[in-house]
Amino acid sequence: MFKTARMRKIRIVTLDEYISPTVSALHEQGLVQINEISDSIQQDPELAELVTPSKASAFTGKLSSLLMKTSAISELLGNSLSEGHGIKDTIKSFISPEMPIQKEVGDLDTEALINKAEDLLAQVESETKVIEGKFSALDSETSVLTSNKSLAKRLYNLDMDLALLKDSKYTSITVGRINAESASEIESNLSKLTDELDVFIVPNDDKETANIIVVTLKEFGEDVYSTLRKFDFERVEVSNVKGTPQQIISSADSRLVTIESERNSAKSDLKAIAERWDDDILSLKEELENEKEKNEILAAFVQTKDTYMLEAWVPVKDTDKVEQLVEKSSDGHCTFELIDVEGTDDEDVPILQTNKGYVKPYEVLVDMYSPVRYNAIDPTFFVAVVFPFLFGYCLTDAFYGAIVAIIGVVLVRGMGKLNDTMKSFGYILTACGIWAIILGLLTNGLLGDFTERMLNYKLPTVVPAVEAFVHPDTILIIAIAIGIIYTNIGFIIGAINNFRYGEIKEAIGSQLCWFVLEAGIIFLVLGFMMPAIGIIGYGIGAVLIIACLAMLIYANGAYGVMDVFGFMGDVLSYARLLALCLATGGIAMTVNILTNLCNDMIPVIGIVLAIFIFIFGHIANFLFQILGAFINSLRLHYVEFFSQFYMEGKNKFQAFKANRTFTKLKN
């Protein structure tokens, strides 16, 4: 519970003819993390001379190509199946998601799988390519029609066939838009170019702009355009349209309606194809991903003419299983070398946490911070016990807590079936909600003071000594006491970690000194409160406090004395529990007061307004407070608790394991 799984390295040597079944067996069981062996081999010059780095299988490129094609088809079919899903479907998929169907597949070698993939993809593509081509043609036509429609709208006041505005062999026709107030000046400037031109200006409905058509000989076309550009001229290309603007718009609208109908028909055809092939494509994609991973992992090995060597991390408890598995898959043509982790030389050891049951989901919160170091104490148990309690302490409202617990249950029974992280957060939120219910009932928190203000009824579960708005001082004292206890647990863990790694000086200056300081403070308080031991208590307390300062200076130098303020800050930081506790109840109480005021003082619509304020006020308060409770509970762990002891590891244990979401091997 407090230690991660014990690991050891295992080196496996087998003949090249058995490397494929060996890798497949390891991949299916997922018991080892395979490492790049080249760096380790370089540390043994004699061995390095005998072996050469291996390469990924020659099939890797083909597998990658097929996987890309399969992924594209899978995305196409998946989008088709999900199209048209509304909010109701989204909520349903969250609460009760469809479980993936595991299709039985054979244990094929790489070549057989490639042949299977090519055949299946050819069948599916023969159906999807036609529809994709239709979509492409419809999209292209839609783009042209939309462009023509936009053009026609800009020239709407021209009552003529726009095809007549194309350049001819001898004439140049320039069409565009100008500012209406510049029309006279433009005509004057154009007339100076040549007499061989005609200018037509048609005002637009907005009166600010006008459409202009300039017809001239080919040789004056560029001069006309240059002149127009001086007057904020916006050119319009009309080379690919026929008919009047009104006809173009009408024709485009009619065709766009037809295109939308054709597109919907094509979507229906594609959806039918997706329903028929989606499961097969998903299982093929998973098979290709697994096979690609097996072929790529060979690049992490070394080889001789007839053998392969691989190196992996394996949990100590699984060592025998791995040896038996490799012996079976290689028909006994293998040999092993086991390398145990020595002392504190553990920085590169992958971390595999071994928590069970209730504690297991909280590994996700610890991992969000960092993997714990191999030989250090795993704090997940403490997080599992204290985090939901702190969340409940911050929220302290039974109704809000019930909603949080319900959300947690929905996560576990819904998305948690498909995603382990969602499942973990579901269990965490359920525990947090339960603590919020318990503490809310004890401190008189149920939608703030709803029961007393609205129902004139006091909860029978309330403990008067801890009623939040009657005795906030008690809530503060409890919060500080929690901080002192939890911080001291962190000091104990930190001291153990430092002693394990031989960091005695660090233990003295970061953990042990605070126990001495606390003992000194206790003796000073006893001396003040108990006159019988007054001077003795003061004396012992003063000596212990001086000893604490000496320990800080010894371990951290003269500036180490400043750490006293850091210690005080860590403890006092737990006072935020009081602030969040009162904030939840205070805002909820305000919502209740405003609800009553609206109902009592505003005639007719007062009751409607009161209901609106009550519902949306509490929803807003709920969302704000659960966010604050979660963040601050997490902060008290990451900043105040973990900072006392946490030793960071490098990597999580990444098992070399086949993904079997949509497939399962035939027995």
C-alpha positions in Angstrom: 0.0 0.0 0.0 2.8 2.4 0.9 5.3 1.1 -1.6 5.2 0.8 -5.3 5.6 -2.6 -7.0 9.1 -4.1 -6.6 10.7 -4.2 -10.0 13.6 -6.0 -11.7 15.2 -6.0 -15.1 15.0 -9.1 -17.2 17.1 -9.8 -20.2 15.8 -12.4 -22.6 17.7 -14.1 -25.4 16.0 -16.3 -28.0 16.5 -17.6 -31.5 15.4 -15.4 -34.4 12.8 -17.9 -35.5 11.1 -17.6 -32.1 11.2 -13.9 -31.7 7.8 -13.3 -33.3 5.8 -15.7 -31.1 7.8 -14.5 -28.1 6.9 -10.8 -28.7 3.3 -11.8 -29.4 3.0 -13.7 -26.1 4.5 -10.8 -24.1 2.3 -8.3 -25.9 -0.9 -10.2 -25.1 -0.1 -10.7 -21.4 1.2 -7.1 -20.9 3.4 -8.0 -18.0 6.6 -6.2 -19.0 7.8 -2.8 -20.1 10.3 -3.2 -22.9 13.2 -0.7 -22.9 15.7 0.4 -25.5 18.6 -2.0 -24.8 21.4 -0.3 -26.8 22.4 2.1 -24.0 22.7 -0.8 -21.5 24.8 -2.8 -23.9 27.3 0.0 -24.4 28.2 -0.3 -20.7 29.5 -3.8 -21.5 32.1 -3.4 -24.2 32.6 -7.2 -24.7 28.9 -7.8 -25.2 28.6 -4.7 -27.5 31.2 -6.2 -29.9 29.0 -9.3 -30.3 25.7 -7.7 -31.1 24.2 -5.1 -33.4 21.1 -2.9 -33.0 18.0 -4.5 -34.4 15.6 -2.8 -36.8 11.9 -2.6 -37.0 10.2 -5.2 -39.1 10.2 -4.7 -42.9 6.4 -4.8 -42.7 6.2 -1.7 -40.5 5.9 0.7 -43.4 3.1 -1.3 -45.0 1.3 -1.6 -41.7 1.5 2.1 -41.1 0.1 2.8 -44.6 -2.8 0.4 -44.0 -3.5 1.8 -40.6 -3.7 5.4 -42.0 -6.2 4.2 -44.6 -8.2 2.3 -42.0 -8.2 5.3 -39.6 -9.5 7.6 -42.4 -12.3 5.1 -43.2 -13.1 4.6 -39.5 -13.4 8.4 -39.1 -15.7 8.7 -42.1 -18.0 5.9 -40.9 -17.9 7.1 -37.3 -18.9 10.7 -38.4 -21.7 9.3 -40.5 -23.1 7.2 -37.6 -22.9 10.2 -35.1 -24.4 12.8 -37.5 -27.7 14.1 -36.4 -27.2 13.2 -32.7 -28.6 15.9 -30.5 -28.2 16.9 -26.8 -30.5 14.0 -25.8 -28.2 11.5 -27.5 -25.1 13.1 -26.0 -26.6 12.9 -22.5 -27.6 9.3 -23.1 -24.1 8.4 -24.3 -22.7 9.9 -21.1 -25.1 8.2 -18.7 -25.5 4.9 -20.5 -22.8 4.5 -23.2 -23.0 1.7 -25.7 -20.4 -0.9 -24.8 -18.0 -1.8 -27.7 -18.6 -5.2 -29.3 -15.5 -7.4 -29.1 -15.1 -9.3 -32.3 -13.3 -12.6 -32.3 -10.1 -12.5 -34.4 -7.6 -15.1 -35.3 -3.9 -15.0 -34.1 -2.6 -14.1 -37.6 1.0 -13.5 -38.6 1.9 -10.1 -40.1 1.6 -11.2 -43.7 -1.8 -12.8 -43.2 -3.1 -9.7 -41.4 -1.9 -7.5 -44.2 -3.7 -9.6 -46.8 -6.9 -9.6 -44.6 -6.7 -5.8 -44.3 -6.2 -5.2 -48.0 -9.2 -7.4 -48.8 -11.5 -5.8 -46.3 -10.4 -2.2 -47.2 -11.0 -3.0 -50.9 -14.5 -4.1 -50.2 -15.4 -1.1 -48.1 -13.7 1.4 -50.4 -15.6 0.0 -53.4 -18.7 1.3 -51.6 -17.5 4.5 -50.0 -15.4 5.9 -52.9 -18.6 6.3 -55.0 -20.3 8.3 -52.2 -17.2 10.3 -51.4 -16.9 11.2 -55.1 -20.5 12.3 -55.0 -20.0 14.4 -51.9 -16.9 16.0 -53.6 -18.9 16.8 -56.8 -21.8 18.3 -54.8 -19.5 20.4 -52.6 -17.7 21.7 -55.7 -21.0 22.6 -57.4 -22.3 24.2 -54.2 -19.2 26.3 -54.1 -19.7 27.5 -57.7 -23.4 28.2 -57.2 -22.7 30.1 -54.0 -20.1 32.2 -55.7 -22.4 33.0 -58.7 -25.2 33.9 -56.3 -23.0 36.2 -54.4 -21.9 37.8 -57.7 -25.5 38.2 -58.8 -26.4 39.9 -55.6 -23.7 42.5 -56.0 -24.9 43.3 -59.6 -28.6 42.9 -58.8 -29.7 46.2 -60.2 -28.3 45.4 -63.7 -31.2 44.1 -65.7 -29.3 42.4 -68.4 -27.7 39.1 -69.3 -24.3 39.1 -67.5 -22.9 36.8 -70.2 -22.8 40.0 -72.4 -20.3 41.5 -70.1 -17.5 39.2 -71.2 -14.5 40.5 -73.1 -14.5 39.9 -76.9 -11.8 39.8 -79.5 -11.9 43.6 -80.0 -13.5 44.9 -76.9 -12.7 45.1 -73.2 -15.5 45.3 -70.6 -14.7 46.3 -67.0 -17.4 45.7 -64.4 -17.3 46.7 -60.7 -18.6 48.9 -57.9 -17.7 52.5 -57.1 -18.8 55.1 -54.6 -21.9 56.9 -56.0 -20.5 60.3 -55.1 -17.4 59.7 -57.3 -19.5 58.8 -60.4 -19.2 62.2 -62.2 -15.5 62.5 -61.6 -14.9 59.0 -62.8 -16.8 59.6 -66.0 -14.8 62.8 -66.6 -11.5 61.1 -66.1 -12.5 58.1 -68.3 -13.6 60.5 -71.1 -10.1 61.9 -71.3 -8.6 58.5 -72.2 -10.4 58.0 -75.5 -13.7 58.7 -77.3 -13.9 54.9 -78.0 -15.7 54.0 -74.8 -19.1 53.9 -73.2 -19.8 54.2 -69.5 -22.9 52.9 -67.8 -23.5 53.7 -64.1 -26.4 52.1 -62.2 -27.0 53.3 -58.6 -27.6 50.6 -56.0 -30.4 50.5 -53.5 -28.1 51.8 -50.6 -27.6 55.1 -52.6 -24.0 55.1 -51.4 -22.6 52.8 -54.1 -23.2 52.2 -57.8 -22.3 49.5 -60.4 -20.3 50.7 -63.3 -19.7 49.1 -66.7 -17.1 50.5 -69.0 -16.9 49.2 -72.6 -13.9 50.2 -74.7 -11.5 48.9 -77.3 -9.1 46.1 -76.2 -6.1 48.5 -76.3 -7.6 50.9 -73.7 -8.6 48.2 -71.2 -5.6 48.5 -68.9 -5.8 52.3 -69.0 -9.5 52.2 -67.9 -8.7 49.8 -65.1 -5.8 52.0 -63.9 -8.0 55.1 -63.8 -10.8 53.3 -61.9 -8.4 52.0 -59.3 -7.8 55.6 -58.2 -11.4 55.9 -57.1 -11.8 53.0 -54.6 -13.0 50.7 -57.4 -14.0 47.1 -56.6 -13.8 44.9 -59.7 -16.3 42.1 -60.3 -15.4 39.2 -62.5 -18.4 38.0 -64.6 -16.7 35.6 -67.0 -18.5 32.3 -66.0 -22.1 33.3 -65.6 -25.2 33.5 -67.8 -28.5 35.2 -67.4 -29.7 38.2 -65.5 -28.8 38.5 -61.7 -32.4 37.7 -60.8 -32.3 34.5 -63.0 -28.9 33.5 -61.6 -30.1 33.8 -58.0 -33.4 31.9 -58.7 -31.6 29.2 -60.5 -28.9 28.8 -57.8 -31.5 28.7 -55.0 -33.4 26.0 -56.8 -30.3 23.9 -57.5 -29.0 24.3 -54.0 -32.3 22.8 -52.6 -31.9 19.9 -55.0 -28.2 19.5 -54.0 -29.2 19.4 -50.3 -31.7 16.6 -51.1 -29.0 14.7 -53.0 -26.5 15.2 -50.2 -29.0 13.8 -47.6 -29.7 10.8 -49.8 -25.9 10.2 -50.1 -25.6 10.6 -46.3 -28.3 7.9 -45.8 -26.4 5.6 -48.2 -23.2 6.2 -46.3 -24.9 5.6 -43.0 -26.2 2.2 -44.2 -22.6 1.3 -45.3 -21.3 2.5 -41.9 -23.8 0.3 -40.0 -22.7 -2.7 -42.0 -18.9 -2.2 -41.8 -18.1 0.0 -38.8 -17.5 -2.9 -36.4 -15.3 -4.7 -38.9 -13.2 -1.5 -39.5 -12.8 -0.8 -35.8 -11.6 -4.3 -35.1 -9.2 -4.2 -38.1 -7.9 -0.8 -36.9 -7.2 -2.3 -33.5 -5.5 -5.4 -35.0 -3.3 -3.2 -37.2 -2.3 -1.0 -34.2 -1.3 -4.0 -32.2 0.6 -5.6 -35.0 2.4 -2.3 -35.8 3.4 -2.0 -32.2 4.8 -5.5 -32.2 6.8 -4.9 -35.4 8.2 -1.5 -34.2 9.3 -2.9 -30.8 12.0 -4.9 -32.6 14.0 -1.7 -33.0 14.5 -1.7 -29.2 16.3 -5.1 -29.3 19.9 -6.1 -30.3 20.7 -9.2 -32.4 23.4 -11.5 -33.6 23.2 -13.6 -36.7 20.8 -16.1 -35.2 19.5 -14.6 -31.9 17.7 -11.6 -30.5 18.1 -10.0 -27.1 15.6 -7.8 -25.4 15.6 -6.0 -22.0 12.5 -5.3 -20.0 11.3 -4.2 -16.6 9.0 -6.7 -14.8 7.3 -6.6 -11.4 9.1 -9.1 -9.2 5.8 -11.0 -8.5 5.4 -11.6 -12.3 8.9 -12.8 -13.0 8.1 -16.5 -13.0 5.1 -15.9 -15.2 7.2 -14.1 -17.8 9.9 -16.8 -17.7 7.2 -19.5 -18.2 5.6 -17.5 -21.0 8.8 -17.0 -22.9 9.9 -20.7 -22.5 6.5 -21.8 -23.8 6.5 -19.5 -26.8 10.1 -20.3 -27.7 9.9 -24.0 -27.1 12.5 -23.7 -24.4 15.0 -22.0 -26.8 15.7 -19.1 -24.5 17.8 -17.9 -21.6 17.3 -15.2 -19.0 19.3 -12.8 -16.9 17.7 -11.1 -13.9 19.0 -7.8 -12.6 17.7 -6.5 -9.3 17.5 -2.8 -8.3 20.4 -2.1 -6.0 20.0 0.2 -3.0 18.8 3.7 -3.8 20.0 3.6 -7.5 16.4 3.8 -8.6 15.9 7.0 -10.6 15.2 5.1 -13.8 13.0 2.4 -12.3 9.4 2.7 -13.8 6.7 3.2 -11.2 3.8 0.8 -10.8 1.4 1.6 -7.9 -0.2 -1.4 -6.2 -3.1 0.2 -4.3 -6.4 -1.8 -4.2 -10.1 -1.2 -3.6 -11.1 2.2 -2.2 -7.6 3.7 -2.5 -7.0 2.8 -6.2 -9.0 5.6 -7.8 -6.9 8.3 -6.0 -3.8 7.3 -7.9 -5.0 9.6 -10.6 -4.7 12.6 -8.3 -1.2 11.6 -7.2 -0.2 11.0 -10.9 -1.4 14.5 -11.8 1.3 15.8 -9.5 4.1 13.4 -10.5 5.1 9.7 -10.3 6.4 8.9 -6.8 10.1 7.8 -6.6 10.6 4.0 -6.5 11.8 3.6 -2.9 9.8 6.6 -1.5 6.5 6.2 0.4 3.4 6.2 -1.9 1.0 8.8 -0.3 -2.1 7.6 -2.2 -3.6 6.1 1.0 -3.4 9.4 2.8 -4.9 11.3 -0.2 -7.7 8.8 -0.4 -8.6 9.4 3.3 -8.1 13.1 3.5 -9.0 14.5 0.1 -12.7 13.7 0.1 -12.9 14.9 3.8 -11.3 18.3 2.9 -13.7 18.6 -0.1 -16.7 18.0 2.2 -15.3 20.4 4.7 -15.1 23.1 2.0 -18.6 22.4 0.7 -20.5 21.5 3.9 -23.9 21.4 2.2 -25.9 18.2 2.3 -27.9 19.0 -0.8 -24.9 20.1 -2.9 -23.1 17.0 -1.6 -25.9 14.7 -2.7 -25.7 16.2 -6.3 -21.9 15.6 -6.3 -22.4 12.0 -5.2 -25.0 11.4 -7.8 -22.7 12.8 -10.5 -20.0 10.4 -9.2 -22.3 7.4 -9.4 -23.4 8.4 -13.0 -19.7 8.6 -14.0 -19.0 5.2 -12.5 -22.0 3.5 -14.1 -21.7 5.5 -17.4 -18.5 6.7 -18.9 -16.5 4.8 -16.3 -17.4 1.6 -18.1 -15.3 2.8 -21.0 -12.6 5.0 -19.4 -10.6 4.1 -16.3 -9.9 7.8 -15.5 -13.6 8.7 -15.6 -14.3 5.7 -13.4 -11.7 6.9 -10.9 -13.1 10.4 -10.8 -16.6 8.9 -10.4 -15.5 7.1 -7.2 -13.7 10.2 -6.0 -16.7 12.5 -6.5 -19.0 9.9 -4.8 -16.8 9.9 -1.7 -16.5 13.7 -1.8 -20.3 14.0 -2.0 -20.8 11.7 0.9 -18.5 13.7 3.1 -20.2 16.9 2.1 -23.6 15.4 3.1 -22.3 14.2 6.5 -20.6 17.5 7.3 -23.5 19.5 5.9 -25.9 17.7 8.2 -23.6 18.2 11.2 -23.1 22.0 10.6 -26.6 22.9 9.5 -26.0 23.2 5.8 -28.8 22.2 3.5 -29.1 24.7 0.6 -27.8 27.2 3.2 -30.4 27.9 5.8 -33.2 26.6 3.6 -34.9 24.4 6.2 -35.0 27.1 8.9 -35.8 30.0 6.7 -38.3 28.4 4.3 -39.7 25.5 6.4 -39.1 26.8 9.9 -37.5 23.5 10.8 -34.1 22.8 12.2 -32.2 19.7 11.1 -32.1 17.1 13.9 -28.6 16.1 12.9 -27.0 19.4 13.7 -24.2 19.4 16.4 -24.5 22.9 18.1 -20.8 23.1 18.8 -19.9 23.0 15.1 -22.8 24.9 13.6 -21.0 26.9 11.0 -22.6 30.4 11.4 -23.0 30.1 15.2 -19.5 28.9 16.1 -17.1 29.7 13.2 -14.3 29.8 15.7 -14.8 26.1 16.3 -14.6 25.5 12.5 -11.4 27.4 12.4 -9.8 25.6 15.3 -10.7 22.2 13.7 -9.3 23.4 10.4 -6.0 24.4 12.0 -5.8 21.2 14.0 -6.3 19.2 10.7 -3.5 21.3 9.2 -1.1 20.5 12.1 -1.9 16.8 12.1 -1.7 16.4 8.3 1.5 18.5 8.0 3.1 16.3 10.7 2.2 13.2 8.8 4.0 14.7 5.9 7.0 15.4 8.1 7.1 11.8 9.2 6.9 10.5 5.6 9.6 13.0 4.6 11.9 11.9 7.4 11.5 8.2 6.4 12.1 9.0 2.8 15.3 11.0 3.6 16.6 8.3 5.9 16.1 5.7 3.2 18.1 7.7 0.7 20.8 8.6 3.3 19.8 12.3 3.3 20.2 12.8 7.1 21.0 16.5 6.9 17.9 17.1 4.7 15.8 15.2 7.3 17.1 17.4 10.1 16.5 20.6 8.3 13.2 19.8 6.6 11.3 17.5 9.0 12.8 16.7 12.4 13.4 20.4 13.3 9.7 21.0 13.2 8.9 18.3 15.8 11.4 20.0 18.1 9.8 23.4 17.4 6.3 22.0 18.2 7.5 20.4 21.4 9.0 23.7 22.4 5.8 25.6 21.7 3.9 23.0 23.8 6.2 23.5 26.8 5.8 27.3 26.5 2.0 26.9 26.5 2.1 24.5 29.4 4.4 26.9 31.3 1.9 29.7 30.7 -1.2 27.7 31.6 0.1 25.7 34.5 1.9 27.9 37.1 3.2 24.8 38.8 5.6 24.1 36.0 5.9 27.7 34.8 9.6 28.4 34.8 10.5 24.8 33.9 8.1 24.9 31.0 9.4 28.2 29.8 13.0 27.0 30.1 12.5 23.7 28.3 10.4 25.4 25.6 13.1 28.1 25.0 15.8 25.4 24.7 13.8 23.4 22.2 13.0 26.4 20.1 16.7 27.4 20.1 17.6 23.8 19.2 15.1 24.0 16.3 16.8 27.2 15.0 20.2 25.6 15.3 19.0 22.6 13.3 17.7 24.9 10.6 21.0 26.8 10.4 23.0 23.6 10.4 21.0 22.1 7.5 20.1 25.1 5.5 22.5 27.9 6.4 21.6 31.2 8.1 18.7 31.8 5.8 17.2 28.5 7.0 15.7 30.4 9.9 13.3 32.0 7.4 11.7 28.5 7.0 9.9 29.1 10.2 7.6 31.4 8.4 7.1 28.8 5.7 6.1 26.3 8.4 3.6 28.7 9.9 2.2 29.5 6.4 1.7 25.8 5.6 -0.3 25.3 8.8 -2.3 28.5 8.5 -3.1 27.8 4.9 -5.7 25.3 6.2 -7.7 28.3 7.5 -9.1 28.4 3.9 -11.3 25.5 5.0 -13.2 28.0 7.2 -13.5 30.6 4.4 -14.8 28.1 1.9 -17.2 26.5 4.4 -18.7 29.9 5.3 -18.7 31.0 1.6 -20.9 28.1 0.6 -23.5 28.7 3.3 -23.3 32.5 3.1 -24.0 32.7 -0.6 -26.7 30.0 -0.3 -28.3 32.0 2.6 -28.2 35.2 0.4 -30.0 33.4 -2.4 -32.7 32.2 0.1 -33.1 35.8 1.5 -33.5 37.3 -2.0 -36.0 34.5 -2.8 -38.1 35.4 0.2 -37.9 39.2 -0.5 -39.1 38.7 -4.1 -42.0 36.5 -3.0 -43.1 38.8 -0.2 -42.5 42.3 -1.7 -43.3 41.9 -5.5 -46.9 41.3 -6.4 -48.1 38.9 -9.2 -44.7 38.1 -10.8 -42.9 37.9 -7.4 -43.4 34.1 -7.1 -42.0 33.5 -10.6 -39.0 35.8 -10.0 -38.5 34.1 -6.6 -38.4 30.6 -8.2 -36.0 31.8 -10.9 -33.6 33.4 -8.3 -33.8 30.3 -6.1 -33.1 27.8 -8.8 -30.4 29.6 -10.8 -28.9 31.2 -7.7 -28.3 27.8 -6.1 -27.1 26.3 -9.4 -24.5 29.1 -9.8 -23.4 28.7 -6.1 -23.2 24.9 -6.5 -20.9 25.2 -9.6 -18.7 27.9 -8.1 -18.3 26.1 -4.7 -17.6 22.6 -6.0 -14.9 24.0 -8.2 -13.4 25.9 -5.3 -13.7 22.9 -3.0 -11.9 20.6 -5.5 -9.2 23.1 -6.4 -8.4 24.0 -2.8 -8.5 20.4 -1.5 -6.0 19.6 -4.3 -3.9 22.6 -3.5 -3.6 21.7 0.2 -2.2 18.3 -0.9 0.1 19.5 -3.7 1.5 22.6 -2.0 1.1 22.1 1.8 1.3 18.3 2.1 3.4 17.0 -0.7 6.0 19.7 -0.3 7.0 18.2 3.0 8.2 14.8 1.7 7.4 14.1 -2.0 10.2 12.6 -4.0 9.5 12.6 -7.7 10.2 9.6 -10.0 10.7 9.7 -13.7 8.3 7.4 -15.4 5.2 5.4 -14.9 5.3 1.7 -15.8 4.2 1.4 -19.4 3.3 -2.1 -20.1 3.9 -3.6 -23.5 0.4 -4.7 -23.9 -2.1 -5.3 -26.7 -5.3 -3.1 -26.8 -8.3 -5.4 -26.8 -11.3 -3.0 -26.8 -12.9 -4.1 -30.1 -11.2 -7.5 -30.5 -10.5 -10.7 -28.6 -8.4 -13.7 -29.7 -10.1 -16.9 -30.5 -9.4 -19.7 -28.0 
